[in-house]
Structure formats: C-alpha cells, structure tokens
Amino acid sequence: MPGILRKFVWLIISSLIFFVFLAVILGFVYGVGILFFTPEGQVIVNIVPSGFLFYIFYYVGFIVFDIGWLLQAGSISIGLIFILCCIIYLISLVLLFFRPTTNFFSKLKTLIQQATLEPCEENGLLSILIFLGVNYIFIYISIIIVTFIGLPLGGPTTITLLFIIEGVLAAVLEEFWFRLILIGPWLGIGYCYFLRKYSIPESYGKTFLAALINPDHARKLSGKYAGLYRFEIFLLIASAAYFGILHVIGMWEIGFLPVAIIGGVFLAYSYLKYGIKGSLFFHWTFNFIQTIAAVTIQEGIIIGFGILLIYPAWLILGVVGIVLGLIYTRK
C-alpha cells in the first residue's frame, strides 16, 4: 500500500477512535444531564430507596442481598449513589487516559504517524475503545445466531431512567466481584509463587496487591509470565462463564447466555491487561451508553439521537480491530 494511502487509512481509523471517545464523554454528560436536570430525572434521583434491590448480584452463592433498608436508614438517595459511582468511573477514565505509559492524545497521534497498532499497547483508553467495538461485533453476531435458532433473549421490556442507575451500579459491583474478587487473589497467589520459586527480590504484599488492582503490573513484578499463562486463560474463561450464568439466572433468558459470556471474556481480558480501572471503564461505558441510547429512543428526546451515531462508528471500529488484530497476530 502506498505511503500516502496508508497514512490516510490510519487517519480514518484514528478519527473513528476519537469520535467514539468524544461520543462516550458527551454521552456521559448528556446522561447526567437528563438524570439531574429534567423533571423525570429529578423524581428518581431524589428517592431514598426502600426495599430496593441494589443487588449485590448473587455474589455469595446465588443469594441476593436487599440492602435498601440500610440505604434508607442512612438517608442515601439514589442520586447520591449514582454520584459515588460516577466518581469511580471518572477516576478509571483519567487513569486510563494517562496509562500505562503515555496519554491518549499522544498515542492517537503516534497511531497516525507510525501506522501500527503498537501505540494501543501503551495507552489503555485507546485499546479499550477498540475492544468495545470488537465486543459489539461478537455480541451482534451471537444475537443473530440465537435469534435464528429461536432461543428467547428475555430481559426488561421497557427501559426507564431508573434502569440507568441500576446499570451503572451493577457495573461497579460486578467488577468488584467478578474480577477483583474472583480473579485477582488467585493471580496474586500465582505471582507470589514465582517470587519464591525464582528468589525474586519483591515484596509478597506488594505483588499480591498489584495482582488485585493491576494484574499486568504484578506479572512484571513476578518476573515470569509463561508459567501462569494457562492459569490466566482458565480464570478468564471460568469467570466469563460464571458471569454469563448469573445474568441468565438473574434477569435474562437462556438466549442471552452467549451474549453475557462474550461480554465477560472482554471484561476479564480488560482486567488482566489494564487492571480494575480498565474493566470498570469498559463495563460502565457499555451499560451506560446502552441504557442512555434506549431511553433516548423511548422518550423521543431528539437532542440525544446524536449518541446513537456511536454504534455504527463502534461497529466499523470493531471490524477494523478484528482485521488488524489478525494481521498483526500472523506477523
């Protein structure tokens, strides 16, 4: 491919990534706006929940804990809970923007100049925006197959503003359980084993904590990666399967199982590669944009239709990510 044409192609790819990034930011601002600055939204955010299932989502066995009474006793409104979740999300976004080595805009510029995917390894936000696109491709394919087979997808029949709150809270709680608790400690034990086996002068406590927050950093501290690779794959697949099964038991029908498992795979990979901040950003963005777009359609809020443009951009970006991933894997 001629140099000028190659530069143009990478310019288009980088423009798609920037558009998706901008849509995510504006979608977040827009969602907060309709929740806190519209009459419908204020009715919801000012509620102090009573008996509301803030599902600590089947996290111990298959038990749902109703902590609505505790929230009511503390006079914690739904709006305050949402704000606390927003703070967690924004911290994840900022950390991804600057890590693991270089900031998002710098790597976006490098992406055009070098015409290679290598900058994606150096900035988590850049990678996860592409991961989201690839995730959507696989999810749409699985939905088409499930629909063709005739399996029911189920799920909520109507999307309300309250569903937005539930979605973002679920994103935070699910990442705490499915990644931070179900994957992190086992990785920590494995990495600490390598410290002892190869007499690597690193603190066990530091390595174990790093495995919880950022497994990729713990992997580097342990000094050996290959020996734990298969175990990481096992944890990824097991946690994704568990993630899918609990979604089917909780709210959706059997046809949703492959969709949830695919999402679980991408979330687990984001956690292994970029830490809890990566999976949190991925999960929150997926849930929030989905519900905001659905509410936009249902309520007929014209100003919000621009958010829907993120979907074709994400799908194109997903196709690009798959093709380039296959090319660079073969190299």
N, C-alpha and C positions, 0 to 999 in steps of 0.2 A: 504494500500500500504506500503510495507517495507520501512524503513527509507532511505536506500541507493538508492533504485529505485526512491523514491520521490525527493531526492536530485538531482539525475541525470535528472529527468524531469524538475525541476526548473532551473537546469544549462542550459538545452537546450533552455528553454523559455528566460532566461537572455541573452543567446548567440544570439538569434534571435533579441532581443531588441537592443543589442549592434551593431549587424550587420546593422540593419536599421538606427541606429544613425550614424554609420560610413558612410553608403551609402548616407545619407542626407548631411553630411558635405562634402564628396568628390563630390557629385552631384553639390553642390553649387559652389565649387572651379572649377569644370570642366565647369559648365555653364558660370561663369565669364571668364574663360579662352577662350572659343570659341567666346565669345562676344567681348573681348578686344584684343585678341592675334591671331586672324585669319583674313585674308583679308576680308572675307564675313562679319564678325562681325564688323570690323572697319568701313566699309561702313555705317552700320546702326547707331552705337553709336556716330558717328561724325556729324550726321544730326541734324540741328536745325529745329524743326518741324514747318511746315507752314500749317495751316488748318487741323492739325492732331487731330482726335477726342480722346483727353485724357478724355474719358468720365467720367465726374462726374455723374455717371451712373444712369440717371433717378432719381437723388436724391431729386429733388423738383417736385412733381407730376410725370409726365412722360417726363420731359424736358432733353435734352442732351445739355450740355454747351460745345461749342467748344472754348477751351482756347489756341489753337495753336498760334493765333496771339500774345497773351500775352507772351507765351514762346519765340516766335521768337523775340519779341521786347527786351526781356532780354538776348537774345543770349544763351539761356539754351539748351544745346544739349541733345539728347536722352540718351547718355551715362551718363551725369551728373544726370539726373532724375533717372536713374537706380541706380547709386551710392547712392543717397539720400535714395532711397527705401531700398537698401542693409543695410545701417546704421540702419534704423528702424528695419529691420529683425534681424540683429546681436544683437541689444540691447535686443530684445524679446527673442532670443535664450539664451543669457547669463543670463538674469533674470530667465528664466525657469530652466536653468541648476542648479541654486542655491536655488530656492524657490519651495514651500512655507517655508519649514523648513530645508531641508538638500540637499546637492548636488547630482547630478545624479549618479555619480560612487559609492558614499557611499550607496545610496538606491538600486543600482543594486546588490551590494554585499550583502546587507541585504535581498534582494529578494531571493537569493540562500540559505542563512543561515536559514531564518525563514520559507521558503516555504509557503508564504502567500502573498496576494495582498496588504496588508496594506502599504508597502513602497510606492506604487503607489499614495496613498493619500498624501504623504509627499514630492513628487517631481513632478512638473508639466510636465517636459520634458518626464519623464518615462510614465506618464499617456497618454500624447498626442500622443506619438509614437504608443501606443496600440490603442488609439481612431482612428488614421489614418487607421490602419489595419481593424478595425471593420467597419469603414466608407466605405472602399473599398469593403468589403464583401457585404454590403447592396446595394451599388451602382451597383455592377456587377449583383446581383440578380434582381434589378429593370430594368437594361438594358436588361437582358434575357427576363423578362416578357413583357416589352414594345416591344421588337423585335418580340416576339411570337404573340402578339396581332396585330402587324403590324403598330404601330404608328411611324411616322418619327422622328428621333432624330435631324437631321439637323446639324447646326454648320459649322465651317470653313472646307473647303475641303482640304486645304493644310496648314501645319504648317511651318511658317518661323521664322527666328531669331527675327524679329520684333514682332511676336506674343508672344515671351518670355517676351519682355519688357512690352507689353500690359497686360499680365497675372499677372506679379508681381505688376504693378501699380494698376491694378484692385483689387488685394488682399488688398493693403493698403487702397485705397479709399473706398472699400466696407466695410471693417471692421470699418472704421471711421463712415460710415453712418448706416449700418445695426445693428451694435452692440453698438458703443459708443453713437450714437445719438438716435436711435430708442428704445433701451432697457435701457441704463444707467440712463437717467434722471428720468424715471418712477420708477425705483428701488430706486433711491435717494429719491424721494418724499415719497415712501412707508417706507423706513427705517427711515427717519426723523420723520414720523408719529409715529413710535414706540418709538422713543426717547421722544417725547412729551407725548404719552399715558402712558408710564410707568416711566416717570420722570427720564430717564437715563442721567447721567451727561456727555454727549458727545456733541461736537460742531456739530451743523447742517451743517455748511460749510464743515467740515472735513468728515462727514458721506456722504454728497452728492457727494463730490469729489471722495471719496473712491468707491462709487457706480458706477461712470463712469469708473474708472481705474481698480478697482478690487472688483467686487460685493461681493465676498466671505468675504473679509475683512470688508466691510460695514455691511454685515449680522451679523458678530460677534460684531461689534460696537453697532448695534441696540439692541442686547440682545435678540431679539425674531425672530425666523425663521419660525415656523409653520404657523403663521398668514399670511405670504406673499408667502407661497409655491405655492398655486394655481395660484396666480398672476404671479409668475415667469414662471410657466408652460405655462400660456396663452401667455406671452411675447415671450417665446421660440418658440411656435408653430406659432404665428402670424408673427413674424419676419422671420421665415423659409419659410412660405407660400409666404410672400411678396418677399423674396429673390428669390424663385423659379419662381414666376410670372414675375418678371422683367427680369430674364435671358431669358425666353421664348419670351417676347416682344422684347428684345434687339437683340439677335443673334441666339438663338436656336429654334427648332420647338417643338411642343406640347409634343412629346415623351420624351423630356429632362426634363420636369417639375418635375416628381418624383425624378430624379437624383439630381436636384438642391435643391429640398426641403430637401432631406436626408442630403446633404452637409450643408444646412442651419441649420438643427437641431444640427448636431455635432459642427458646428462653434458657435452657440448660447450657447450650453452646455459648450464648452471650455471657452467661455467668462464668463459665470456665475460662473464657478468653478475656473478658473485661471486668469481671467481678460483679458484685451485687449491684453496683451502680448501673452496669450495662443491662442486666436483666430487668431491673426496676424501670429504667427508661423505656426499654423495649415493650414491656408489659403494659405500663401506664399509657404509652402512646397508642398502642394497638387498641386498648379498651376505650380510651377517651375519644380518639378520633372516630372510632366505630359508632359510639353512642351519640356523640355530637352530630355526626352526619345523619344518623337515623332520626334524631329529634328535629333536625333542620328540615328534613323531608316531611315528617309527620305534622309538624306545626306550621309548615309553609313559611318559614322565616327566610325571605328572599335574600337578605344580605349574607346568609350563611351558605348559600349554594356554592360559593366560591371554594369552600372547603372540599366539596366533592371532587374538584379537579385534582385533588391529591391522589385519587385512586388510579386514573389512567397513568399518571406520572409514576406511581409506585409500581404498577404492573410492567411498564416499559423498563423501569429501573431493575425490576426483578428479572426480566428476560436477559437484560444486559449482564446482570450479576451472574446468572447461571452460565451464559455463554463464555464470559471472560474467565469465570472460575474453572470451567472445563479446559479452556485453552491453557491457562497458567498451571493447572494441575498436570496436564500432559507434558508440559515443558520440564 
